[in-house]
Amino acid sequence: MTSAADSPRRPRRPAWAGRNYSLLTAAAVVTNLGSHGSLIAAAFAVLDAGGDGGDVGLVAAARTLPLVLFLLIGGAVADRLPRHRVMVAANALNCLSQAAFATLVLAGEPQLWQMMLLTALGGTGQAFFSPAAEGMLMSTVDGEQAGRAFAVFRMAMQGAALGGAALGGVMVAAFGPGWVLAADAAAFAVAGALRSFLDVSHIPPREPGGGLLSDLREGWREFAGRPWLWGIVVQFSVANAVVGAAEAVYGPLIARDHLGGAGPWGLALGCFGAGTVAGALLMTRWKPRRLLLAGTLCVFPLALPSAALAVPVPVGVLCAVMFLTGVTLEVFGVSWMTALHQEIPEDKLSRVSAYDWFGSVALVPLATAMAGPAELAFGRTAALWGCAALVVVVTAAALCVPDVRNLTLRTKHVARAASGTENGSADAERPVGGLG
């Protein structure tokens, strides 16, 4: 008889969840808990200082503008320098800017320009952090379980975002926005400390390049040379813009006029967050064979919230729609990350990620600014139906790209360009799983 001492120990975590992956996931949970609460706190800090809705919008725009301006530079820097150092430096900038913001709020009445400046510093940090973080995660995960690893990572992030928003709202009501901003600064400090322990010895040293502009051009060639990549980024440039405008501008107005106020709208947004967690859980078990076909088909439901607001439907129906949208959008998110991991050379991951992020956020400020004039010109209901129609049109257009329909999951990843071998075609290896 074999004793318990002689029996092999079960590993405490899966083989794909190594040290770097665990550190990245833990740090992402910490920062999402803090940052989603701080978004609520920043808005209430502006209002408590005597500002109005327009001032809240200015502070939000102050964060988005440097994010758009510096994303491409951030991607080039992250592919040139050790990514974990870029992430830690960005976390330090976010920590200091949020700590200063918290100090101003707790000390008295902060000025609008001060809040805009500090929020802009936070957006700058995010512009350098995001491409580095995505490149670091993708270089950490390998093998057939990459999709599952990304799904678990995203599930942890989405759960933390959902919890952070709920906790932030409670803390703002109980203690005031200043303490929530201080907690976010502490979260960035903890996350930066965790990321400083990342091991980058598995990443080949970068070869000397021709400078920042040369790196940007090389990243552009990598991006523009893949129709499936730029096709979907263009799709989401439009989809994110119109959905963001619908939810940021029209959603609260519909909630006020037809649904009973902020409470039901907050519940609907919470259902969307719960849907993203459920979608990530689904993707820990499902490996769609045609990655981008499955993911892009799951973008069509993104039109449903705008349509539901246009009707408008009862709160219960809106919550169900938001939950379904969250599930399907997360299917796309995991499929997209898996495709990038499979197809993009390791030494260009952050630059490609930067172009992806840039396309995703570039039109959001413009669409949000145009939401009011569009309502005046066409009416709120027509504007919402227009948002839904645009999502359907650009998603259908993305499906017209052959590579979007045909890119196939492989059983193993061929060597990356950083190791001297370019990725093969999408069908170079036997595919895994199936669609359906």
Legacy VTK file of the C-alpha trace (Angstrom):
# vtk DataFile Version 3.0
C-alpha trace
ASCII
DATASET POLYDATA
POINTS 436 float
0.000 0.000 0.000
1.281 3.425 -0.869
1.337 5.833 2.032
0.141 9.394 1.792
3.726 10.545 2.136
4.793 8.465 -0.873
1.958 9.586 -3.131
2.787 12.357 -5.586
1.700 15.787 -4.494
-0.903 17.531 -6.552
0.424 20.822 -7.871
-1.161 23.779 -6.170
-1.586 25.590 -9.461
-1.707 24.592 -13.144
1.532 24.306 -15.087
0.670 27.358 -17.187
0.209 29.536 -14.073
3.893 30.109 -13.374
5.521 32.677 -11.127
5.346 35.577 -13.574
1.744 34.815 -14.466
0.751 34.697 -10.797
2.516 38.001 -10.066
0.899 39.676 -13.082
-2.555 38.424 -12.119
-2.223 39.452 -8.479
-0.980 42.912 -9.451
-3.797 43.350 -11.974
-6.392 42.449 -9.338
-4.940 45.011 -6.926
-4.847 47.833 -9.483
-8.344 47.081 -10.825
-9.795 47.141 -7.334
-8.289 50.581 -6.787
-8.695 52.196 -10.198
-12.376 51.405 -10.736
-13.212 52.890 -7.370
-11.101 55.930 -8.118
-13.080 56.688 -11.301
-16.153 57.205 -9.127
-14.129 59.124 -6.550
-12.658 61.513 -9.131
-16.114 62.423 -10.438
-17.445 63.111 -6.946
-14.297 65.065 -6.043
-15.044 67.414 -8.931
-18.695 67.756 -7.923
-17.854 68.272 -4.234
-15.486 71.070 -5.246
-18.400 72.903 -6.899
-17.981 71.611 -10.418
-20.747 70.492 -12.745
-21.172 67.760 -15.339
-19.069 69.685 -17.843
-16.194 69.864 -15.362
-16.441 66.118 -14.772
-16.157 65.667 -18.534
-13.086 67.912 -18.673
-11.315 65.859 -16.013
-12.202 62.643 -17.843
-10.943 64.115 -21.135
-7.716 65.182 -19.424
-7.018 61.509 -18.767
-7.950 60.301 -22.253
-5.962 62.862 -24.264
-2.451 61.885 -23.059
-3.471 58.230 -23.285
-4.105 58.721 -27.006
-1.024 60.909 -27.541
1.529 58.659 -25.845
0.277 55.130 -26.530
2.395 54.538 -29.638
5.499 55.900 -27.932
4.718 53.721 -24.918
4.559 50.638 -27.129
7.918 51.412 -28.744
9.537 52.047 -25.357
8.133 48.779 -23.945
9.661 46.787 -26.819
13.011 48.558 -26.390
13.392 48.475 -22.578
12.659 45.637 -20.133
8.874 45.617 -19.933
8.662 45.090 -16.187
10.691 48.264 -15.599
8.340 50.266 -17.800
5.379 48.847 -15.864
6.921 49.680 -12.473
7.807 53.219 -13.588
4.263 53.759 -14.879
2.818 52.432 -11.610
5.061 54.837 -9.686
3.776 57.775 -11.743
0.164 56.695 -11.170
0.834 56.265 -7.447
2.324 59.748 -7.083
-0.361 61.469 -9.154
-3.197 59.775 -7.245
-1.530 60.504 -3.903
-1.258 64.195 -4.835
-4.896 64.182 -6.010
-5.972 62.613 -2.713
-3.959 65.151 -0.710
-5.589 68.074 -2.535
-9.077 66.685 -1.987
-8.489 65.908 1.700
-6.820 69.280 2.339
-9.656 71.436 1.035
-11.011 72.600 -2.293
-8.893 71.466 -5.233
-8.858 73.636 -8.341
-10.160 72.241 -11.615
-6.830 72.772 -13.391
-5.029 70.876 -10.640
-7.369 67.899 -10.947
-7.023 67.943 -14.731
-3.218 68.047 -14.522
-3.001 65.156 -12.061
-5.496 63.113 -14.034
-3.466 63.762 -17.195
-0.377 62.393 -15.435
-2.365 59.267 -14.633
-3.362 58.926 -18.287
0.275 59.304 -19.324
1.253 56.494 -16.980
-1.484 54.316 -18.432
-0.242 54.999 -21.976
3.169 53.536 -21.125
1.832 50.801 -18.870
-0.795 49.171 -21.071
1.388 48.090 -24.053
4.135 46.898 -21.697
1.672 44.923 -19.564
0.032 43.225 -22.529
3.388 42.337 -24.057
4.631 40.997 -20.719
1.575 38.810 -20.206
1.739 37.356 -23.717
5.449 36.598 -23.440
4.826 34.862 -20.100
2.221 32.389 -21.370
3.070 29.626 -23.817
1.673 26.424 -25.282
-1.807 25.060 -25.862
-3.177 26.501 -22.619
-2.593 30.130 -23.603
-6.306 30.741 -24.177
-7.211 29.336 -20.779
-4.488 31.400 -19.116
-5.781 34.594 -20.744
-9.348 33.695 -19.758
-8.413 33.209 -16.094
-6.402 36.438 -16.113
-9.290 38.393 -17.603
-11.772 36.773 -15.221
-9.659 37.932 -12.273
-9.390 41.445 -13.761
-13.101 41.740 -14.518
-14.074 40.420 -11.096
-11.749 42.937 -9.456
-13.159 45.748 -11.618
-16.700 44.810 -10.635
-15.788 44.611 -6.967
-13.729 47.782 -7.132
-16.580 49.821 -8.574
-19.011 48.542 -5.925
-16.510 49.029 -3.093
-15.517 52.449 -4.397
-19.111 53.646 -4.418
-19.611 52.504 -0.829
-16.333 54.080 0.311
-17.085 57.401 -1.388
-20.422 57.531 0.430
-18.897 56.503 3.771
-15.526 58.278 3.840
-15.483 60.723 0.933
-13.621 60.671 -2.392
-10.242 61.709 -0.971
-9.724 58.481 0.943
-10.716 56.392 -2.070
-8.103 58.202 -4.169
-5.549 57.561 -1.414
-6.458 53.864 -1.447
-5.903 53.808 -5.206
-2.450 55.348 -4.753
-1.635 52.611 -2.235
-2.912 49.972 -4.689
-0.537 51.257 -7.376
2.346 51.093 -4.895
1.548 47.472 -3.992
1.085 46.475 -7.649
4.362 48.139 -8.652
6.170 46.241 -5.896
4.727 42.943 -7.134
5.711 43.697 -10.729
9.278 44.516 -9.701
9.743 40.796 -8.931
8.932 39.684 -12.480
11.585 37.504 -14.103
12.442 38.566 -17.658
15.327 36.146 -18.225
13.169 34.167 -20.709
12.915 37.183 -23.014
15.807 37.410 -25.500
17.859 40.634 -25.303
16.672 43.297 -27.706
18.931 43.998 -30.641
19.973 47.652 -30.973
17.515 49.464 -33.200
17.585 52.601 -35.273
15.806 54.804 -32.764
12.267 55.493 -31.653
10.931 56.478 -35.078
12.426 53.360 -36.611
10.746 51.246 -33.930
7.412 52.938 -34.611
7.741 52.309 -38.355
8.607 48.669 -37.742
5.584 48.292 -35.476
3.401 49.925 -38.124
4.622 47.490 -40.776
3.809 44.585 -38.469
0.363 46.041 -37.824
-0.507 47.113 -41.387
0.743 43.883 -42.938
-1.919 41.770 -41.212
-5.438 42.467 -42.557
-7.125 40.589 -39.716
-5.315 42.822 -37.218
-6.034 46.242 -38.642
-9.504 45.183 -39.788
-10.625 44.381 -36.263
-8.896 47.426 -34.790
-10.801 49.661 -37.249
-13.996 47.812 -36.317
-13.470 48.511 -32.623
-12.426 52.109 -33.235
-15.995 52.749 -34.343
-17.738 50.260 -32.033
-15.984 51.469 -28.871
-16.657 55.082 -29.792
-20.407 54.757 -30.341
-20.969 52.352 -27.434
-18.923 54.595 -25.160
-21.005 57.605 -26.163
-24.257 55.691 -25.675
-23.313 54.496 -22.204
-21.603 57.671 -20.979
-24.128 60.206 -22.302
-27.435 58.600 -23.263
-27.529 55.826 -20.661
-27.744 58.099 -17.598
-30.343 60.289 -19.351
-32.555 57.303 -20.225
-32.142 56.026 -16.671
-33.212 59.376 -15.244
-36.220 59.783 -17.535
-37.511 56.212 -17.854
-35.817 53.711 -15.529
-35.966 55.336 -12.119
-32.599 57.043 -11.757
-28.995 56.156 -11.101
-29.720 53.007 -9.092
-31.186 50.951 -11.950
-28.488 52.187 -14.340
-25.797 51.154 -11.871
-27.449 47.748 -11.578
-27.407 47.357 -15.369
-23.710 48.244 -15.528
-23.072 45.760 -12.725
-24.825 43.063 -14.757
-22.509 43.824 -17.662
-19.528 43.361 -15.348
-20.936 40.079 -14.078
-21.383 38.978 -17.696
-17.709 39.605 -18.462
-16.727 37.386 -15.526
-19.079 34.662 -16.780
-17.707 35.007 -20.317
-14.135 34.620 -19.098
-15.199 31.537 -17.105
-16.729 30.093 -20.284
-13.473 30.651 -22.162
-11.484 28.643 -19.608
-13.296 25.597 -21.064
-13.930 26.512 -24.704
-11.279 26.691 -27.423
-12.939 27.930 -30.610
-11.130 26.532 -33.637
-11.547 29.688 -35.718
-10.538 32.227 -33.138
-11.522 35.463 -34.802
-14.636 34.141 -36.501
-16.036 33.057 -33.142
-14.900 36.264 -31.458
-16.216 38.620 -34.138
-19.609 36.899 -34.285
-19.812 37.567 -30.551
-19.421 41.315 -31.138
-22.853 41.639 -32.780
-24.632 41.624 -29.353
-22.690 44.801 -28.518
-25.439 46.587 -30.472
-28.127 45.349 -28.080
-27.618 47.809 -25.156
-28.027 50.842 -27.451
-31.135 49.257 -28.990
-32.532 48.445 -25.542
-32.015 52.049 -24.429
-33.659 53.311 -27.613
-36.915 51.414 -26.926
-36.463 51.795 -23.832
-36.956 48.345 -22.268
-37.759 47.698 -18.573
-34.897 47.491 -16.106
-35.016 43.682 -15.882
-34.718 43.285 -19.637
-31.919 45.849 -19.795
-30.001 43.942 -17.094
-30.386 40.682 -19.046
-29.177 42.409 -22.232
-26.173 43.878 -20.441
-25.253 40.506 -18.934
-25.441 38.780 -22.330
-23.341 41.527 -23.890
-20.709 41.116 -21.199
-20.517 37.366 -21.806
-20.143 37.627 -25.575
-17.718 40.540 -25.473
-15.423 38.571 -23.187
-15.471 35.669 -25.656
-14.084 38.124 -28.193
-11.537 39.488 -25.707
-9.995 36.112 -24.916
-10.032 35.046 -28.583
-8.325 38.299 -29.560
-5.555 37.956 -26.988
-4.976 34.346 -28.054
-4.708 35.396 -31.710
-2.195 38.141 -30.894
-0.153 35.740 -28.768
-0.134 33.150 -31.526
0.632 35.403 -34.492
2.763 38.372 -33.344
6.539 38.010 -32.805
7.520 38.460 -29.154
9.799 41.445 -29.769
6.947 43.402 -31.407
4.111 42.540 -29.015
4.050 45.872 -27.180
4.173 47.977 -30.355
1.321 46.014 -31.930
-0.592 46.244 -28.649
-0.074 50.020 -28.693
-1.591 50.325 -32.172
-4.472 48.163 -30.963
-5.046 50.365 -27.905
-4.676 53.537 -29.955
-7.341 52.419 -32.411
-9.620 51.373 -29.587
-9.617 54.737 -27.767
-8.814 57.346 -30.420
-12.409 58.084 -31.457
-13.997 57.810 -28.001
-13.504 61.499 -27.008
-14.845 62.677 -30.378
-17.910 60.418 -30.203
-18.649 61.480 -26.633
-18.358 65.140 -27.588
-20.661 64.623 -30.601
-23.333 62.748 -28.609
-25.040 65.954 -27.488
-25.164 67.583 -30.939
-26.378 64.283 -32.441
-29.231 64.179 -29.940
-30.220 67.721 -30.837
-30.038 67.021 -34.573
-31.735 63.601 -34.739
-33.325 62.995 -31.336
-32.109 60.680 -28.590
-33.940 57.589 -29.850
-32.650 57.944 -33.409
-29.107 58.560 -32.135
-29.240 55.343 -30.089
-30.546 53.327 -33.051
-27.718 54.837 -35.076
-25.191 53.607 -32.491
-26.641 50.083 -32.681
-26.622 50.129 -36.498
-22.998 51.252 -36.672
-21.904 48.358 -34.443
-23.683 45.888 -36.743
-22.269 47.455 -39.921
-18.610 47.576 -38.815
-18.794 44.043 -37.376
-20.238 42.694 -40.620
-17.490 44.540 -42.506
-14.821 42.905 -40.351
-16.213 39.491 -41.273
-15.604 40.333 -44.940
-11.837 40.075 -44.294
-10.857 36.479 -45.203
-8.195 36.229 -42.491
-10.770 37.147 -39.830
-12.911 34.200 -40.923
-10.039 31.756 -41.452
-7.383 32.375 -38.785
-7.159 29.057 -36.936
-6.014 28.052 -33.466
-2.908 25.889 -33.553
-1.899 23.051 -31.244
1.451 24.671 -30.627
3.035 28.006 -31.300
5.879 28.135 -33.738
9.010 29.957 -32.699
8.686 33.713 -32.464
10.668 36.166 -34.521
12.779 37.113 -31.518
14.172 33.561 -31.588
15.006 33.862 -35.281
11.872 32.270 -36.782
8.762 34.031 -37.994
5.321 32.684 -37.260
3.849 30.551 -39.998
0.491 30.919 -41.634
-2.692 30.573 -39.648
-3.208 27.014 -40.886
0.371 25.799 -40.489
-0.447 23.452 -37.584
-3.309 21.139 -36.819
-6.107 23.153 -35.153
-7.505 22.429 -31.707
-11.090 22.445 -30.543
-14.057 23.422 -32.600
-16.542 26.128 -33.220
-19.613 25.208 -31.277
LINES 1 437
436 0 1 2 3 4 5 6 7 8 9 10 11 12 13 14 15 16 17 18 19 20 21 22 23 24 25 26 27 28 29 30 31 32 33 34 35 36 37 38 39 40 41 42 43 44 45 46 47 48 49 50 51 52 53 54 55 56 57 58 59 60 61 62 63 64 65 66 67 68 69 70 71 72 73 74 75 76 77 78 79 80 81 82 83 84 85 86 87 88 89 90 91 92 93 94 95 96 97 98 99 100 101 102 103 104 105 106 107 108 109 110 111 112 113 114 115 116 117 118 119 120 121 122 123 124 125 126 127 128 129 130 131 132 133 134 135 136 137 138 139 140 141 142 143 144 145 146 147 148 149 150 151 152 153 154 155 156 157 158 159 160 161 162 163 164 165 166 167 168 169 170 171 172 173 174 175 176 177 178 179 180 181 182 183 184 185 186 187 188 189 190 191 192 193 194 195 196 197 198 199 200 201 202 203 204 205 206 207 208 209 210 211 212 213 214 215 216 217 218 219 220 221 222 223 224 225 226 227 228 229 230 231 232 233 234 235 236 237 238 239 240 241 242 243 244 245 246 247 248 249 250 251 252 253 254 255 256 257 258 259 260 261 262 263 264 265 266 267 268 269 270 271 272 273 274 275 276 277 278 279 280 281 282 283 284 285 286 287 288 289 290 291 292 293 294 295 296 297 298 299 300 301 302 303 304 305 306 307 308 309 310 311 312 313 314 315 316 317 318 319 320 321 322 323 324 325 326 327 328 329 330 331 332 333 334 335 336 337 338 339 340 341 342 343 344 345 346 347 348 349 350 351 352 353 354 355 356 357 358 359 360 361 362 363 364 365 366 367 368 369 370 371 372 373 374 375 376 377 378 379 380 381 382 383 384 385 386 387 388 389 390 391 392 393 394 395 396 397 398 399 400 401 402 403 404 405 406 407 408 409 410 411 412 413 414 415 416 417 418 419 420 421 422 423 424 425 426 427 428 429 430 431 432 433 434 435
